Amino acid sequence: MKAWLAAAMLLPSATPAATIRYAPLPPPYEGVYQPHGVDEIGMWRDADEDERQLANSPLVIRDEALNGYVKGVLCAAVGADRCKAARVYILRTPVFNATMTPNGTMRVFTGLLLRMRNEAELAAVLGHEFGHFERRHGLSRFKAQRGGTDLLSWATVLTAMAGTYQAQSSLSSMRTSIYGGLFHHQRDSEREADLLGIGYLNASRLRPQAAAQVWQNVMAEATASAAARGLRKPRFDAIAFAASHPPDAERAAYLDALAVPDGAAREDGAARYAQAMAPWLPLFLDDQIKLNDFGGSEYIITLLSAGGWSAPLWLARGDLYRVRGNPRDLVAAADFYAHAVALDPRLAEAQRGLGLSLLKTGHRAEGQAALGRYLALKPEAPDAAMIGMLTKDF
């Protein structure tokens, strides 16, 4: 563990490869830990209550196959013994995120699953979250915040008693210093979790270089999203005062440097991952498109098409362009839907999108024919009555 901590202290360096050859293997497994002390016991009780509410949440996806698969990827990353301590909940939330609470509750958001390309990338993120759990970062963050706020409370009282300008100025400087220290503490915790996560991958059967690719993709998506909005390209190498995580560029660089070189030849489980996600891809893509982030969604769809364009991907791209609704977008959407229909004529949603796009671009007969095929495929569709009106001439 001393070697781990020493390595973690070196991580903020701009050139971690010069100081650490690669991340050390995980420390010996010591069994599922139990809470100690009033603070940690209280945190576990709060986490247990949160988990009871989470178990009944309508956002939880309860499919056994999907949950078993994601739990299996976690076990492949951290090892069978460690992963017994985790209980995985998949939440239908279209954002890139996963969390883990002190009692072993891991939340995995569907937006994360949509953005991962293989098991190795997912394992990198899940291993990072498990690293927070194993190093008790929730407890250390709570203690740091309590210590800082206690100090500020006493300083505020003493400043009020002093009643001088100098005292007020000193309090303001102290507040900035304490808050800055708390944010710095959070960033260091993230770096240590990154170190643990890449260490798990180094010891696994999966390709550890995938960890750096995760953050390369995150930066590329953010760049595409900003470009579509006409915004300046984001800075990925700067740290804001209140940043809770290290810059994405820094993370991509040191994760790449900390991966064992011979791990590049390992498998990444891309085919298994694609197979497991295939039944859920249309739902996850539909949720993503509803975020109204054209550039980010276009990037994700294009990234998913690296292995070839499928009917669900053409459908999603058609939906993306049709929702934006510019005149040229509707022409493009009709073309994308046509590709989807060519690959899978029984994909009802593609027939619907094709019909609506053709109607809006003045191709009434072809649009009505496509909508008729949609109704034939889904006669009980919720919008059947409305679509039926569009198929009639008045």
FENNORVEN-V214813 format. One record per residue. N is the residue number from 0. PSI is psi as a letter, one per 40 degrees, with the letter a starting at -180 (* if undefined). Layout:
[[N,PSI] [N,PSI]]
This chain:
[[0,d] [1,d] [2,d] [3,d] [4,d] [5,d] [6,d] [7,d] [8,d] [9,e] [10,d] [11,e] [12,i] [13,d] [14,g] [15,d] [16,d] [17,e] [18,d] [19,h] [20,d] [21,i] [22,h] [23,i] [24,i] [25,i] [26,i] [27,i] [28,h] [29,e] [30,i] [31,h] [32,i] [33,i] [34,i] [35,h] [36,i] [37,d] [38,d] [39,d] [40,d] [41,d] [42,d] [43,d] [44,d] [45,d] [46,d] [47,d] [48,d] [49,d] [50,d] [51,d] [52,d] [53,d] [54,d] [55,e] [56,h] [57,e] [58,e] [59,h] [60,h] [61,e] [62,h] [63,d] [64,d] [65,d] [66,d] [67,d] [68,d] [69,d] [70,d] [71,d] [72,d] [73,d] [74,d] [75,d] [76,d] [77,e] [78,i] [79,d] [80,d] [81,d] [82,e] [83,d] [84,e] [85,i] [86,h] [87,h] [88,h] [89,h] [90,h] [91,g] [92,h] [93,f] [94,i] [95,h] [96,i] [97,i] [98,i] [99,h] [100,i] [101,d] [102,e] [103,e] [104,h] [105,h] [106,h] [107,h] [108,i] [109,d] [110,d] [111,d] [112,d] [113,d] [114,e] [115,i] [116,e] [117,i] [118,d] [119,d] [120,d] [121,d] [122,d] [123,d] [124,d] [125,d] [126,d] [127,d] [128,d] [129,d] [130,d] [131,d] [132,d] [133,d] [134,e] [135,f] [136,d] [137,d] [138,d] [139,d] [140,d] [141,d] [142,d] [143,d] [144,d] [145,d] [146,d] [147,d] [148,d] [149,d] [150,d] [151,d] [152,d] [153,d] [154,d] [155,d] [156,d] [157,d] [158,d] [159,d] [160,d] [161,d] [162,f] [163,i] [164,d] [165,d] [166,d] [167,d] [168,d] [169,d] [170,d] [171,d] [172,d] [173,d] [174,d] [175,d] [176,d] [177,d] [178,d] [179,d] [180,d] [181,d] [182,d] [183,d] [184,d] [185,d] [186,d] [187,d] [188,d] [189,d] [190,d] [191,d] [192,d] [193,d] [194,d] [195,d] [196,d] [197,d] [198,d] [199,d] [200,d] [201,d] [202,e] [203,a] [204,e] [205,i] [206,h] [207,d] [208,e] [209,d] [210,d] [211,d] [212,d] [213,d] [214,d] [215,d] [216,d] [217,d] [218,d] [219,d] [220,d] [221,d] [222,d] [223,d] [224,d] [225,d] [226,d] [227,d] [228,e] [229,f] [230,i] [231,i] [232,h] [233,i] [234,h] [235,e] [236,e] [237,i] [238,h] [239,i] [240,d] [241,e] [242,h] [243,e] [244,i] [245,i] [246,i] [247,d] [248,d] [249,d] [250,d] [251,d] [252,d] [253,d] [254,d] [255,d] [256,d] [257,e] [258,h] [259,h] [260,d] [261,e] [262,e] [263,d] [264,e] [265,i] [266,i] [267,e] [268,f] [269,d] [270,d] [271,d] [272,d] [273,d] [274,d] [275,d] [276,e] [277,d] [278,d] [279,e] [280,d] [281,d] [282,d] [283,d] [284,d] [285,d] [286,d] [287,d] [288,d] [289,e] [290,e] [291,f] [292,g] [293,d] [294,d] [295,d] [296,d] [297,d] [298,d] [299,d] [300,d] [301,d] [302,d] [303,d] [304,e] [305,d] [306,e] [307,i] [308,h] [309,i] [310,d] [311,d] [312,d] [313,d] [314,d] [315,d] [316,d] [317,d] [318,d] [319,d] [320,d] [321,d] [322,d] [323,d] [324,e] [325,i] [326,d] [327,d] [328,d] [329,d] [330,d] [331,d] [332,d] [333,d] [334,d] [335,d] [336,d] [337,d] [338,d] [339,d] [340,d] [341,d] [342,d] [343,g] [344,e] [345,e] [346,g] [347,d] [348,d] [349,d] [350,d] [351,d] [352,d] [353,d] [354,d] [355,d] [356,d] [357,d] [358,d] [359,e] [360,e] [361,e] [362,g] [363,d] [364,d] [365,d] [366,d] [367,d] [368,d] [369,d] [370,d] [371,d] [372,d] [373,d] [374,d] [375,d] [376,d] [377,g] [378,d] [379,e] [380,i] [381,d] [382,e] [383,d] [384,d] [385,d] [386,d] [387,d] [388,d] [389,e] [390,e] [391,i] [392,h] [393,*]]
